[in-house]
Amino acid sequence: MSNRLPPAWAKHLKTKPSSKAAPPKAVPPRVQPAAGPTRSQADDMLLREALELQKAEQLPEAEELCFRVLARTPNHPLALYILGTLGLGHDDEKALRYFARAVGEEPQNPYFHLSLGEAYLKVSEFTPAISHIQHALALKPDLVEALCALGNAYNAFDKGEMALPLFEKALKINRDHPLARIGLPHALASLGRMDEAALCLKEAIERRIAVPTAYNALAHTRKFTEEPPELAAILRELRDLGHGAEGAAALHHAAGKVLNDLRRYKEAMDHFKQGNQAGGQKFDPGSYRRWVDTMIETFTPELVASMAAYGNPSEVPVFVVGMPRSGTTLTEQICASHPNVHGAGELSKLRRIANGIGPKDRPDANLGQSIATITPDLIRTLAEEHLAYLRERAPDALRIVDKMPHNFELIGLIGILFPKARIIHCRRDAIDNCISCFVLQFNEAHSYSADLQTLGLYYREYDRLMRHWNKVLPGRIFENRYETLIEDQEAQSRRLIDYLGLPWDDACLRFFDRDGSVNTYSRWQVRQPIYKSSVKRWKNYESEIQPLIEALGDLAEV
């Protein structure tokens, strides 16, 4: 984990006290040395120490020092700010609260606005995210991190055309800034301008900027039919230990992608395995199994039906769910090509609602108790807020699609809040689906995909939970088989649009011509007509993936 504070954070600390001054921890209780540091200096020293602890991954210790500062100097803006950075990725709601307090204490600080905006972006709250990042830029127009953050916000909002000029401006200010160097090709790729994206990435590599990330992105700009010079370069970079574990993971996945394109499957799988091991992610299948048990026990058909009486009858929300890489992007693209449908991408709003009332993916969460406390008024309020959040994206659309795959865990909550919502479950051949997850460099939220056996066990739990939801909402969930869609695109697309309750439109067959940007791992694929090469792709790796096949058991269609 890199330092989460922006580069200029130290500007907020006053001049460093003399090294002769005793650090606060060495001062006896109630005794202040005559020539010791002032309270302000002592606070600054503690916050410097907190920063060092954060860099060393000692987050609880860093947090404790910030609390010590706040105990002496309530609402110390930098202490609040550092606490916000400590929450990022661990407790995003807490990060939001601390950043908001820091902004309240120091409203003219562009870095505080920037971090609050980025925290909102992490939880897909785009309107406040963009507002705070723009505020940061109003205070400091040349703040490269803010230009890039606003570009990333537009990318995440599928507005690549608005992101481009921001990254271009950032590069004029600092031509070697890694966020700008990687952000610009990301925006170009999201708009389907793959050749330009590739040129930008090659330039980043030449300038030695974010090299592993750039090679990884470059490998995904096209399908390779003959060995490119980049492969030898990637293998050379892998010998450089200076890239660290994260860099090694990105490079291994880049090598694997190129080798897979070249049909050198054993070599490719070796790199994918090494890439996943380099990430060092651990996942506990037993803990997840117990969490699924709790969900099944809690969300009975009776409970969901009784609570759904207070839900919102709107037919606007559509949830596309399933394992990642099961065809969720393709499904959303087909639906969103309809003039009355808006594809909103992967939204984390439903997860935030769930976390607010209890269903966290932790086995120790007492879901029964949490769900039992939901009042009819709270159900109505949560549903109305969620609908307003969706409406913000497309005020006139008849259907708005949220394609966050892992909402499959929250279908009980969807059934309560929106009894008329459409739920499309994307299902794919189990082995193909798992392999497609394994070969991508996912973030730590998908740590189940880093090990073949663990991935198979996780898939079994996903399957068990989906079978339960079909009992809870019989006939309500449309199962969209990836292989069926590939085999007969038009017939299955017509079924999808019919399920949405809309008249057929031929635009749904030309989904790959759709304007706008695409913010997903599948950027390259979704701009192609449907292709069949990914069906039974796993057979290329059969000898390398036995732990996965064994873990899947009867779900593996061999």
C-alpha positions, 0 to 999 in steps of 0.5 A: 500500500502506498502512502495515501496522502497527496504529495504536498501533504507536508505543507500543512505541517508547520516547521519541524521542531528542533531535533533537541526537543523531546518527543511528546512520548518522552515527556512525563505526565503533566510535566512540560519542559520549559524549552519543549515544543509547543502544543502545535509543534507536538501535534505536528510531530505526532502526525509526522510519526503517524504518517511514518506508521501508515507507510509501514502499514501499522494503521491501528498505531497511526490511528491511535496517534491521530486520536491523541492529537484530537484529544488535545486539539479537538477537530485538528484538521490534519489529524482528521484528514489522516484518519480519513486516509487510514479509512480508505479501502478499509472503511470508506464510510469512515473515510468520508466522515473524517474527510468531511470534518477536515473540509469543515475545519479548513474549507479553503484547503484544496487537498481536503476537498480532493480527498473527500471527492475521491472518497465519494468516487470510491463509493460511486457517489458521482455528484458530490465527488465531482463537486468537491474535486471541482472545488479543489480545482477552483482553489488550486487550478494547477493541482494535477492530482485533482485534474486526474481525479476529475478525469477518473470520475468522468471515466467511471461515469462513462464520460471518457470524452469529458475526461480526455481534456483534463488528462491532457491539461494535467500532462501539460503541467507535469508531463511525467505524472503517473496518474495523467500518463495512465489516465489519458490512455484509459480515457482513450480506450474507454472511447474505443480509440485503442491505437491512440491509447497504445501509443500513449502507453508506449510513451509512458513506458519509454519515459519509465513511468508506471511501467508495470501498469502501462504494460498491463494496459497495453496488453489489453488494447488488442488481441495479439496474433504474432509475438510482439516485441513487448513480450520480451520487454515484459519478461525483462522487466520481471527480472527487475525486483524494484517493481515490487509485488504489485508491479510483478503481479501486473507484469505477470498478468500482462505476459499471460495475456499476450501468451494466451493470445498467442495460444501458448497456454501452459506458459500463459497459465504459469504467468497467471499463477505467479501474478496471482501469488505475487498479489499475496491475497488470502481468502477464507472459503469457510468464513464465506460459507458461513456467511452464505448460511446466514444469508439463507437463514435470514432472507426467507421467502416469507420475510422478503414477501412481508417486507416487500409490501413496503418497498417502492413499486418502481419498474425503473431499477434493473440489476444485472448480477452474477459472477464477474466475467459471466457476461454482465457487461455484454448483457448491459450493453445489449439492454442499454442499446435500447433507447429507453434503457440507461446503462449506469455501470457498476454502482456500489450504492446497494452495497452501501445501503446493505452495510448500513443495515447489516448484511456485510460479508462477515460471518459474525454480523447478526443479520437476523437482528439487523433485518428485524430492525428495518421499519416500513418507513426505513424501507420506503426511505432507502428505496426512494433514496436509491431511486433518486440516485439512479434517476440522477444518471438518466432522468427520462429512462424507463429502465436504469441498469446497475451491473455490479456483479456482486449484487448477487449477494444482495438479491434479498434486499433488492426484493424488499426495496424494489418488488418490481425491479428486474433482476438478470442473472448472468450464468456461464459455464462454471470452469470458463467463468472461473478461468476468466476470473483467474486470468485477470488482475482483480483488486483485493475485493476479489481475493477469492480469484487468486487461487484455483481451489479457493475460486472453485469453492467460492463459485459453489457458494455463489451457486448455492446462494443463487439457488436460494434466491430463485426460491425466495423470488420464484420466476422473478429472476431472468437467467441469461446463459452466456452460451445461449446468448453467444449461440443465438444473439437475436433470440436471447436479446429479444427475450431480454428486452421482453423481460424488461417489459419494453418493445423490441428495438433493432439497435440492441443487435448493434450494441458494439456500435454504441456511442459513449465510453465503457469503463470495464475490464471488457472494454476491448471485447464490448466493441466487437460483435459477439464472438464464440472463442470464449466458449469452452476456453478452459479446455486450453488449460485442462492439464493446468487447472485440476484443483479448480475442476476438483473444487467445483465438483458436480458444477464442472461440466467436463 
